[in-house]
């Protein structure tokens, strides 16, 4: 039977960037998408495809409290020398069946907002990134019934 009290709440998520906790993080999303090539088949009207690779993309949303992200990336944007890092993310709701932890590898941030503000509003930053590889450190496994 489904136990609604075990639904994981995002408030228990944490994000680390190269081992440093990003306490200012509001949200994290990372997705892997298949890269496909079309496969033509005689006598068949359907579009067929073959997976030929993967693409990882994501976004971290942060409360603006410092220039930490800008300082980490300024060399990359000023010199053209690519800076990559590792993101570690955790979901660990105490009412769930356990914690989920993942390492997101070869993270490269795609853009950097230099300045963006509006009177009367707390400042948040969206920092999009790409990545190449991930590994689950811990997964959540409910008990068998």
C-alpha positions in Angstrom: 0.0 0.0 0.0 1.2 3.5 -0.8 2.2 5.5 2.3 1.8 9.2 1.6 3.9 10.1 4.6 7.0 8.7 2.8 6.8 11.2 -0.1 10.1 13.0 0.0 10.0 16.8 0.6 12.5 18.9 -1.2 13.3 21.0 1.9 15.6 18.1 2.9 17.8 18.5 -0.3 21.4 19.7 -0.1 23.9 20.7 -2.8 27.7 20.7 -2.6 30.0 22.2 -5.2 33.4 20.5 -5.2 32.9 19.5 -1.6 31.6 23.0 -0.4 28.0 23.1 0.9 25.9 25.5 -1.1 23.7 26.6 1.8 22.2 29.3 -0.4 20.8 26.7 -2.9 17.0 26.8 -3.4 16.7 24.1 -6.0 18.7 21.7 -8.2 17.6 19.9 -11.4 19.8 17.6 -13.4 18.6 15.6 -16.4 20.1 13.1 -18.8 18.6 13.1 -22.4 19.3 10.5 -25.1 21.0 11.8 -28.2 19.5 9.8 -31.2 20.2 9.3 -34.9 17.4 8.5 -37.3 17.3 5.0 -38.8 15.6 4.7 -42.1 13.7 1.5 -42.9 12.4 0.6 -46.3 8.6 -0.1 -46.4 8.0 1.4 -43.0 6.5 4.9 -42.4 7.5 5.1 -38.8 10.4 7.2 -37.7 12.9 5.0 -36.0 15.9 6.1 -34.0 19.0 4.7 -32.4 20.5 6.1 -29.2 24.1 7.3 -30.0 24.9 9.2 -26.9 23.7 11.2 -23.9 23.5 14.8 -22.9 23.4 16.0 -19.3 21.9 19.4 -18.5 20.8 21.1 -15.3 20.2 24.2 -13.3 21.0 25.3 -9.8 18.9 28.1 -8.3 20.6 30.1 -5.5 19.7 32.9 -3.1 22.2 35.6 -3.9 24.4 36.0 -0.7 27.9 36.3 -2.2 29.9 36.3 -5.4 31.0 32.7 -4.8 29.8 31.3 -8.1 31.1 34.3 -10.1 34.6 33.9 -8.4 34.7 30.2 -9.3 33.8 30.8 -12.9 35.5 34.1 -13.7 38.7 32.5 -14.9 36.8 30.3 -17.3 34.9 33.3 -18.8 38.0 35.6 -18.8 40.6 33.2 -20.2 38.6 30.7 -22.2 40.1 27.9 -20.1 37.2 25.6 -19.2 36.5 25.1 -15.5 34.7 22.0 -14.5 33.6 20.7 -11.1 31.6 18.1 -9.4 28.1 18.6 -7.8 27.0 16.3 -5.0 23.3 16.3 -4.2 21.4 14.7 -1.4 17.7 14.1 -0.6 17.4 12.9 3.0 13.8 13.4 4.3 13.8 11.8 7.8 10.3 10.4 7.2 11.4 8.6 4.0 12.8 5.1 3.5 16.3 6.5 3.3 18.5 9.0 1.5 19.4 9.4 -2.2 22.8 10.8 -3.0 24.3 11.4 -6.4 27.6 12.8 -7.8 27.2 14.8 -11.0 30.5 14.8 -12.9 32.3 17.1 -15.3 30.0 20.0 -14.6 30.5 23.0 -16.8 28.5 26.1 -16.1 27.0 27.5 -19.3 26.3 31.1 -18.4 26.9 33.6 -15.7 24.6 36.5 -14.9 26.9 39.4 -14.1 24.1 41.6 -12.5 20.4 41.2 -12.2 18.3 43.0 -9.5 15.0 44.7 -8.8 14.0 47.0 -6.0 11.9 45.2 -3.3 12.8 41.7 -4.4 15.2 39.1 -2.9 17.8 38.2 -5.5 18.0 34.7 -6.8 20.4 33.3 -9.4 19.7 30.6 -12.0 23.0 28.9 -13.0 22.5 26.5 -15.9 25.1 23.8 -16.5 26.0 20.7 -18.6 27.6 17.6 -17.3 29.1 14.3 -18.5 28.4 11.5 -16.2 26.8 10.8 -12.8 26.8 8.0 -10.2 24.4 7.2 -7.4 26.2 7.0 -4.1 23.0 6.0 -2.2 19.5 5.1 -3.4 16.2 4.8 -1.7 14.7 1.3 -1.5 11.4 0.8 0.2 10.8 -2.3 2.3 9.2 -5.2 0.5 5.6 -6.0 1.6 
